[in-house]
Amino acid sequence: MKTVMSALLALSALAGVASQAIADENDGKSVYYSSYSRFLYGIWSVRVSAEGRSVGEPFELVSLGLPRLRHLAVSRDGKHIAYSSLTLLSNLWWLPLSPSTRQPAGAPRALTTGTGKLNRPSLSPDGRSVAFDRTQSGQPEHLWVMNVDGSGARSITNGQAEHNLPSWFPDGKRLAYLRKDQGHFSVWAVASSLDPFG
C-alpha cells in the first residue's frame, strides 16, 4: 500500500487527480488508477519501483469521456480489468490487457446495461466470474455474480439488509462482504451460489 500511495502522489501532477488505485498482484510492479484530467475520466497505468517511484511515464489505458470511472479490479493473471462507469446509473465494463506490456489488448466493452447501479466488481481467483453489488431505486443493495462475458447474472444475497463490497476467498467458492442491517455493520460470507455462511 505504501508503494501505491507513493506512486499516486508522484503521478497526480502528471495525469490529473487520481481517485482510486490498485496494484497488480500478478507482477507487483504496476499500478492502475482512475484519474480525472482535462474534464475527462480515464484509467491509467504506470510501472513503479520497489520504493514506490514511478518508472517512466503513465499510460492511459482507456478514456470513456465524461462518465466517472471507479472501482477497479485486475484479474490475477493480469489479462483484464473490470471497472464501473457512473453517470446517473452505473454499469460494469471489461478491458482486456496484454500481460507482457500491461497495455490494452482490445476495446472496452460493457458487461452490463441496466437501470440500476452496479458497482465494486471483484474478479474470481480463476478469472471466470465477477462479483459486484447492485442497487435499484427503492431496493436494498445486494451481491450478484456473473460470468466474465456478462452472462448468467444471479443474486446471491436477499432480504432487507444492505450487502456490498464483495471480495473472493482464495478458493473462489465464497465471498466476504459488508452487511448493514438497521445501522449495524458486520462482515459476512456467502457461497458463490445461494447458500449463505454466517
ChimeraX commands (.cxc) that place a marker at each C-alpha (Angstrom):
marker #1 position 0.00,0.00,0.00 radius 0.5
marker #1 position 2.89,2.37,0.74 radius 0.5
marker #1 position 4.17,1.79,-2.80 radius 0.5
marker #1 position 0.76,2.59,-4.29 radius 0.5
marker #1 position 0.35,5.77,-2.24 radius 0.5
marker #1 position 3.88,6.99,-3.06 radius 0.5
marker #1 position 3.26,6.39,-6.74 radius 0.5
marker #1 position -0.05,8.24,-6.62 radius 0.5
marker #1 position 1.50,11.29,-5.02 radius 0.5
marker #1 position 4.09,11.40,-7.79 radius 0.5
marker #1 position 1.52,10.76,-10.51 radius 0.5
marker #1 position -1.14,13.24,-9.51 radius 0.5
marker #1 position 0.79,16.11,-11.08 radius 0.5
marker #1 position 1.37,14.14,-14.28 radius 0.5
marker #1 position -2.11,12.83,-15.03 radius 0.5
marker #1 position -4.66,14.86,-13.11 radius 0.5
marker #1 position -6.31,13.81,-9.85 radius 0.5
marker #1 position -6.16,10.08,-9.12 radius 0.5
marker #1 position -9.35,8.84,-7.47 radius 0.5
marker #1 position -8.54,5.15,-6.92 radius 0.5
marker #1 position -5.51,2.93,-7.35 radius 0.5
marker #1 position -4.79,-0.78,-7.26 radius 0.5
marker #1 position -1.53,-2.66,-7.53 radius 0.5
marker #1 position -1.23,-5.52,-9.98 radius 0.5
marker #1 position -0.88,-8.63,-7.79 radius 0.5
marker #1 position 0.46,-10.59,-10.76 radius 0.5
marker #1 position 3.72,-8.69,-11.17 radius 0.5
marker #1 position 3.86,-6.28,-8.22 radius 0.5
marker #1 position 5.39,-3.62,-10.47 radius 0.5
marker #1 position 2.34,-1.95,-11.98 radius 0.5
marker #1 position -0.25,0.41,-10.54 radius 0.5
marker #1 position -3.58,1.09,-12.24 radius 0.5
marker #1 position -5.64,4.10,-11.27 radius 0.5
marker #1 position -8.63,6.13,-12.38 radius 0.5
marker #1 position -7.89,9.77,-12.95 radius 0.5
marker #1 position -9.76,12.94,-13.78 radius 0.5
marker #1 position -7.85,15.08,-16.23 radius 0.5
marker #1 position -8.95,17.75,-18.69 radius 0.5
marker #1 position -12.58,17.20,-17.58 radius 0.5
marker #1 position -12.45,13.53,-18.63 radius 0.5
marker #1 position -12.07,10.31,-16.63 radius 0.5
marker #1 position -9.65,7.59,-17.69 radius 0.5
marker #1 position -7.83,4.52,-16.43 radius 0.5
marker #1 position -4.07,4.89,-16.31 radius 0.5
marker #1 position -1.17,2.51,-15.70 radius 0.5
marker #1 position 2.37,3.13,-14.58 radius 0.5
marker #1 position 5.29,0.93,-13.65 radius 0.5
marker #1 position 6.65,1.52,-10.13 radius 0.5
marker #1 position 9.90,0.72,-8.38 radius 0.5
marker #1 position 10.12,-1.15,-5.07 radius 0.5
marker #1 position 10.39,2.27,-3.38 radius 0.5
marker #1 position 7.11,3.42,-4.91 radius 0.5
marker #1 position 8.53,5.79,-7.51 radius 0.5
marker #1 position 7.10,5.87,-10.99 radius 0.5
marker #1 position 9.28,4.29,-13.67 radius 0.5
marker #1 position 8.60,6.02,-16.97 radius 0.5
marker #1 position 5.52,7.97,-17.96 radius 0.5
marker #1 position 1.93,6.99,-17.04 radius 0.5
marker #1 position -0.01,5.39,-19.89 radius 0.5
marker #1 position -3.73,5.99,-20.41 radius 0.5
marker #1 position -5.41,2.60,-20.97 radius 0.5
marker #1 position -8.90,3.92,-21.68 radius 0.5
marker #1 position -10.91,7.11,-21.64 radius 0.5
marker #1 position -14.67,6.89,-21.91 radius 0.5
marker #1 position -15.18,10.63,-21.88 radius 0.5
marker #1 position -17.46,12.10,-19.26 radius 0.5
marker #1 position -18.60,9.08,-17.16 radius 0.5
marker #1 position -16.74,8.68,-13.89 radius 0.5
marker #1 position -14.60,5.52,-13.84 radius 0.5
marker #1 position -14.21,3.80,-10.48 radius 0.5
marker #1 position -13.95,0.52,-8.57 radius 0.5
marker #1 position -11.07,-1.03,-10.49 radius 0.5
marker #1 position -10.29,-4.76,-10.25 radius 0.5
marker #1 position -7.40,-6.51,-12.03 radius 0.5
marker #1 position -7.53,-10.25,-12.78 radius 0.5
marker #1 position -4.81,-12.33,-11.11 radius 0.5
marker #1 position -3.35,-13.33,-14.48 radius 0.5
marker #1 position -3.05,-9.65,-15.47 radius 0.5
marker #1 position -5.18,-10.10,-18.58 radius 0.5
marker #1 position -8.27,-7.99,-17.70 radius 0.5
marker #1 position -9.54,-5.01,-15.72 radius 0.5
marker #1 position -13.16,-4.73,-14.60 radius 0.5
marker #1 position -14.49,-1.33,-13.56 radius 0.5
marker #1 position -17.72,0.61,-13.15 radius 0.5
marker #1 position -18.65,3.69,-15.12 radius 0.5
marker #1 position -21.02,6.06,-13.34 radius 0.5
marker #1 position -23.43,8.51,-14.93 radius 0.5
marker #1 position -26.90,8.65,-13.35 radius 0.5
marker #1 position -26.66,4.87,-13.46 radius 0.5
marker #1 position -23.59,2.69,-13.33 radius 0.5
marker #1 position -22.71,-0.42,-15.26 radius 0.5
marker #1 position -19.73,-2.73,-15.34 radius 0.5
marker #1 position -17.16,-2.71,-18.14 radius 0.5
marker #1 position -14.39,-5.06,-19.24 radius 0.5
marker #1 position -10.98,-4.19,-20.65 radius 0.5
marker #1 position -8.63,-6.89,-22.00 radius 0.5
marker #1 position -4.94,-6.37,-21.17 radius 0.5
marker #1 position -1.67,-7.75,-22.51 radius 0.5
marker #1 position 0.08,-9.39,-19.52 radius 0.5
marker #1 position 3.50,-8.64,-21.02 radius 0.5
marker #1 position 3.01,-4.94,-21.79 radius 0.5
marker #1 position 0.15,-4.09,-19.37 radius 0.5
marker #1 position -1.49,-2.17,-22.23 radius 0.5
marker #1 position -4.95,-2.67,-23.76 radius 0.5
marker #1 position -5.34,-5.80,-25.89 radius 0.5
marker #1 position -8.73,-4.78,-27.23 radius 0.5
marker #1 position -11.54,-2.27,-26.88 radius 0.5
marker #1 position -13.55,-1.82,-23.65 radius 0.5
marker #1 position -16.96,-3.47,-23.67 radius 0.5
marker #1 position -19.97,-3.23,-21.40 radius 0.5
marker #1 position -20.60,-6.29,-19.25 radius 0.5
marker #1 position -23.95,-4.90,-18.13 radius 0.5
marker #1 position -26.55,-2.45,-19.33 radius 0.5
marker #1 position -29.33,-1.72,-16.92 radius 0.5
marker #1 position -31.37,0.68,-14.89 radius 0.5
marker #1 position -29.66,0.27,-11.54 radius 0.5
marker #1 position -26.26,0.98,-10.05 radius 0.5
marker #1 position -23.78,-1.86,-10.43 radius 0.5
marker #1 position -20.60,-1.23,-8.50 radius 0.5
marker #1 position -17.41,-2.60,-6.95 radius 0.5
marker #1 position -16.53,-5.51,-9.26 radius 0.5
marker #1 position -14.38,-8.27,-7.80 radius 0.5
marker #1 position -12.86,-10.88,-10.13 radius 0.5
marker #1 position -12.79,-14.51,-9.00 radius 0.5
marker #1 position -9.38,-16.14,-8.48 radius 0.5
marker #1 position -9.87,-18.30,-11.61 radius 0.5
marker #1 position -10.84,-15.22,-13.65 radius 0.5
marker #1 position -14.15,-16.71,-14.83 radius 0.5
marker #1 position -16.63,-14.80,-12.62 radius 0.5
marker #1 position -17.27,-11.24,-11.49 radius 0.5
marker #1 position -18.98,-10.43,-8.19 radius 0.5
marker #1 position -20.49,-6.97,-7.70 radius 0.5
marker #1 position -23.10,-5.11,-5.72 radius 0.5
marker #1 position -26.28,-3.87,-7.33 radius 0.5
marker #1 position -28.97,-1.49,-6.19 radius 0.5
marker #1 position -32.14,-0.28,-7.83 radius 0.5
marker #1 position -34.43,2.54,-6.79 radius 0.5
marker #1 position -36.29,1.66,-3.60 radius 0.5
marker #1 position -34.43,-1.63,-3.09 radius 0.5
marker #1 position -31.55,-2.54,-0.77 radius 0.5
marker #1 position -28.13,-3.23,-2.24 radius 0.5
marker #1 position -27.36,-6.92,-2.91 radius 0.5
marker #1 position -24.48,-9.04,-4.17 radius 0.5
marker #1 position -24.56,-10.54,-7.64 radius 0.5
marker #1 position -22.26,-12.89,-9.53 radius 0.5
marker #1 position -21.99,-13.34,-13.29 radius 0.5
marker #1 position -19.67,-14.86,-15.88 radius 0.5
marker #1 position -16.95,-12.56,-17.23 radius 0.5
marker #1 position -18.75,-12.43,-20.58 radius 0.5
marker #1 position -21.72,-10.77,-18.85 radius 0.5
marker #1 position -23.97,-13.86,-18.93 radius 0.5
marker #1 position -25.54,-15.80,-16.07 radius 0.5
marker #1 position -26.07,-12.87,-13.66 radius 0.5
marker #1 position -27.64,-14.03,-10.42 radius 0.5
marker #1 position -28.28,-12.53,-6.99 radius 0.5
marker #1 position -26.54,-14.32,-4.13 radius 0.5
marker #1 position -27.97,-12.27,-1.25 radius 0.5
marker #1 position -31.52,-11.19,-0.45 radius 0.5
marker #1 position -33.61,-9.62,2.31 radius 0.5
marker #1 position -33.88,-6.07,3.61 radius 0.5
marker #1 position -30.27,-5.64,4.80 radius 0.5
marker #1 position -27.68,-3.92,2.58 radius 0.5
marker #1 position -24.92,-6.17,1.17 radius 0.5
marker #1 position -21.87,-4.73,-0.61 radius 0.5
marker #1 position -18.08,-4.72,-1.09 radius 0.5
marker #1 position -17.67,-8.34,-2.26 radius 0.5
marker #1 position -14.23,-9.94,-2.00 radius 0.5
marker #1 position -13.45,-13.52,-3.07 radius 0.5
marker #1 position -11.92,-16.11,-0.78 radius 0.5
marker #1 position -8.77,-17.62,-2.35 radius 0.5
marker #1 position -10.59,-20.88,-3.19 radius 0.5
marker #1 position -13.20,-18.97,-5.24 radius 0.5
marker #1 position -16.11,-20.75,-3.55 radius 0.5
marker #1 position -17.18,-17.96,-1.19 radius 0.5
marker #1 position -17.29,-14.19,-0.97 radius 0.5
marker #1 position -16.73,-12.00,2.07 radius 0.5
marker #1 position -18.89,-8.87,2.15 radius 0.5
marker #1 position -20.09,-6.00,4.30 radius 0.5
marker #1 position -23.65,-6.28,5.66 radius 0.5
marker #1 position -25.55,-3.29,7.03 radius 0.5
marker #1 position -28.74,-4.04,8.95 radius 0.5
marker #1 position -30.60,-1.31,10.86 radius 0.5
marker #1 position -27.46,0.81,11.07 radius 0.5
marker #1 position -25.19,-2.01,12.28 radius 0.5
marker #1 position -22.27,-3.19,10.16 radius 0.5
marker #1 position -20.81,-6.70,10.14 radius 0.5
marker #1 position -18.69,-8.87,7.86 radius 0.5
marker #1 position -20.37,-11.97,6.44 radius 0.5
marker #1 position -19.54,-14.67,3.91 radius 0.5
marker #1 position -21.73,-16.26,1.26 radius 0.5
marker #1 position -21.21,-19.09,-1.21 radius 0.5
marker #1 position -20.98,-18.01,-4.82 radius 0.5
marker #1 position -24.26,-19.91,-5.24 radius 0.5
marker #1 position -27.15,-19.11,-2.86 radius 0.5
marker #1 position -26.08,-20.88,0.35 radius 0.5
marker #1 position -25.02,-18.30,2.97 radius 0.5
marker #1 position -22.39,-18.81,5.62 radius 0.5
marker #1 position -22.85,-16.74,8.70 radius 0.5
marker link #1:1,2 radius 0.2
marker link #1:2,3 radius 0.2
marker link #1:3,4 radius 0.2
marker link #1:4,5 radius 0.2
marker link #1:5,6 radius 0.2
marker link #1:6,7 radius 0.2
marker link #1:7,8 radius 0.2
marker link #1:8,9 radius 0.2
marker link #1:9,10 radius 0.2
marker link #1:10,11 radius 0.2
marker link #1:11,12 radius 0.2
marker link #1:12,13 radius 0.2
marker link #1:13,14 radius 0.2
marker link #1:14,15 radius 0.2
marker link #1:15,16 radius 0.2
marker link #1:16,17 radius 0.2
marker link #1:17,18 radius 0.2
marker link #1:18,19 radius 0.2
marker link #1:19,20 radius 0.2
marker link #1:20,21 radius 0.2
marker link #1:21,22 radius 0.2
marker link #1:22,23 radius 0.2
marker link #1:23,24 radius 0.2
marker link #1:24,25 radius 0.2
marker link #1:25,26 radius 0.2
marker link #1:26,27 radius 0.2
marker link #1:27,28 radius 0.2
marker link #1:28,29 radius 0.2
marker link #1:29,30 radius 0.2
marker link #1:30,31 radius 0.2
marker link #1:31,32 radius 0.2
marker link #1:32,33 radius 0.2
marker link #1:33,34 radius 0.2
marker link #1:34,35 radius 0.2
marker link #1:35,36 radius 0.2
marker link #1:36,37 radius 0.2
marker link #1:37,38 radius 0.2
marker link #1:38,39 radius 0.2
marker link #1:39,40 radius 0.2
marker link #1:40,41 radius 0.2
marker link #1:41,42 radius 0.2
marker link #1:42,43 radius 0.2
marker link #1:43,44 radius 0.2
marker link #1:44,45 radius 0.2
marker link #1:45,46 radius 0.2
marker link #1:46,47 radius 0.2
marker link #1:47,48 radius 0.2
marker link #1:48,49 radius 0.2
marker link #1:49,50 radius 0.2
marker link #1:50,51 radius 0.2
marker link #1:51,52 radius 0.2
marker link #1:52,53 radius 0.2
marker link #1:53,54 radius 0.2
marker link #1:54,55 radius 0.2
marker link #1:55,56 radius 0.2
marker link #1:56,57 radius 0.2
marker link #1:57,58 radius 0.2
marker link #1:58,59 radius 0.2
marker link #1:59,60 radius 0.2
marker link #1:60,61 radius 0.2
marker link #1:61,62 radius 0.2
marker link #1:62,63 radius 0.2
marker link #1:63,64 radius 0.2
marker link #1:64,65 radius 0.2
marker link #1:65,66 radius 0.2
marker link #1:66,67 radius 0.2
marker link #1:67,68 radius 0.2
marker link #1:68,69 radius 0.2
marker link #1:69,70 radius 0.2
marker link #1:70,71 radius 0.2
marker link #1:71,72 radius 0.2
marker link #1:72,73 radius 0.2
marker link #1:73,74 radius 0.2
marker link #1:74,75 radius 0.2
marker link #1:75,76 radius 0.2
marker link #1:76,77 radius 0.2
marker link #1:77,78 radius 0.2
marker link #1:78,79 radius 0.2
marker link #1:79,80 radius 0.2
marker link #1:80,81 radius 0.2
marker link #1:81,82 radius 0.2
marker link #1:82,83 radius 0.2
marker link #1:83,84 radius 0.2
marker link #1:84,85 radius 0.2
marker link #1:85,86 radius 0.2
marker link #1:86,87 radius 0.2
marker link #1:87,88 radius 0.2
marker link #1:88,89 radius 0.2
marker link #1:89,90 radius 0.2
marker link #1:90,91 radius 0.2
marker link #1:91,92 radius 0.2
marker link #1:92,93 radius 0.2
marker link #1:93,94 radius 0.2
marker link #1:94,95 radius 0.2
marker link #1:95,96 radius 0.2
marker link #1:96,97 radius 0.2
marker link #1:97,98 radius 0.2
marker link #1:98,99 radius 0.2
marker link #1:99,100 radius 0.2
marker link #1:100,101 radius 0.2
marker link #1:101,102 radius 0.2
marker link #1:102,103 radius 0.2
marker link #1:103,104 radius 0.2
marker link #1:104,105 radius 0.2
marker link #1:105,106 radius 0.2
marker link #1:106,107 radius 0.2
marker link #1:107,108 radius 0.2
marker link #1:108,109 radius 0.2
marker link #1:109,110 radius 0.2
marker link #1:110,111 radius 0.2
marker link #1:111,112 radius 0.2
marker link #1:112,113 radius 0.2
marker link #1:113,114 radius 0.2
marker link #1:114,115 radius 0.2
marker link #1:115,116 radius 0.2
marker link #1:116,117 radius 0.2
marker link #1:117,118 radius 0.2
marker link #1:118,119 radius 0.2
marker link #1:119,120 radius 0.2
marker link #1:120,121 radius 0.2
marker link #1:121,122 radius 0.2
marker link #1:122,123 radius 0.2
marker link #1:123,124 radius 0.2
marker link #1:124,125 radius 0.2
marker link #1:125,126 radius 0.2
marker link #1:126,127 radius 0.2
marker link #1:127,128 radius 0.2
marker link #1:128,129 radius 0.2
marker link #1:129,130 radius 0.2
marker link #1:130,131 radius 0.2
marker link #1:131,132 radius 0.2
marker link #1:132,133 radius 0.2
marker link #1:133,134 radius 0.2
marker link #1:134,135 radius 0.2
marker link #1:135,136 radius 0.2
marker link #1:136,137 radius 0.2
marker link #1:137,138 radius 0.2
marker link #1:138,139 radius 0.2
marker link #1:139,140 radius 0.2
marker link #1:140,141 radius 0.2
marker link #1:141,142 radius 0.2
marker link #1:142,143 radius 0.2
marker link #1:143,144 radius 0.2
marker link #1:144,145 radius 0.2
marker link #1:145,146 radius 0.2
marker link #1:146,147 radius 0.2
marker link #1:147,148 radius 0.2
marker link #1:148,149 radius 0.2
marker link #1:149,150 radius 0.2
marker link #1:150,151 radius 0.2
marker link #1:151,152 radius 0.2
marker link #1:152,153 radius 0.2
marker link #1:153,154 radius 0.2
marker link #1:154,155 radius 0.2
marker link #1:155,156 radius 0.2
marker link #1:156,157 radius 0.2
marker link #1:157,158 radius 0.2
marker link #1:158,159 radius 0.2
marker link #1:159,160 radius 0.2
marker link #1:160,161 radius 0.2
marker link #1:161,162 radius 0.2
marker link #1:162,163 radius 0.2
marker link #1:163,164 radius 0.2
marker link #1:164,165 radius 0.2
marker link #1:165,166 radius 0.2
marker link #1:166,167 radius 0.2
marker link #1:167,168 radius 0.2
marker link #1:168,169 radius 0.2
marker link #1:169,170 radius 0.2
marker link #1:170,171 radius 0.2
marker link #1:171,172 radius 0.2
marker link #1:172,173 radius 0.2
marker link #1:173,174 radius 0.2
marker link #1:174,175 radius 0.2
marker link #1:175,176 radius 0.2
marker link #1:176,177 radius 0.2
marker link #1:177,178 radius 0.2
marker link #1:178,179 radius 0.2
marker link #1:179,180 radius 0.2
marker link #1:180,181 radius 0.2
marker link #1:181,182 radius 0.2
marker link #1:182,183 radius 0.2
marker link #1:183,184 radius 0.2
marker link #1:184,185 radius 0.2
marker link #1:185,186 radius 0.2
marker link #1:186,187 radius 0.2
marker link #1:187,188 radius 0.2
marker link #1:188,189 radius 0.2
marker link #1:189,190 radius 0.2
marker link #1:190,191 radius 0.2
marker link #1:191,192 radius 0.2
marker link #1:192,193 radius 0.2
marker link #1:193,194 radius 0.2
marker link #1:194,195 radius 0.2
marker link #1:195,196 radius 0.2
marker link #1:196,197 radius 0.2
marker link #1:197,198 radius 0.2
view
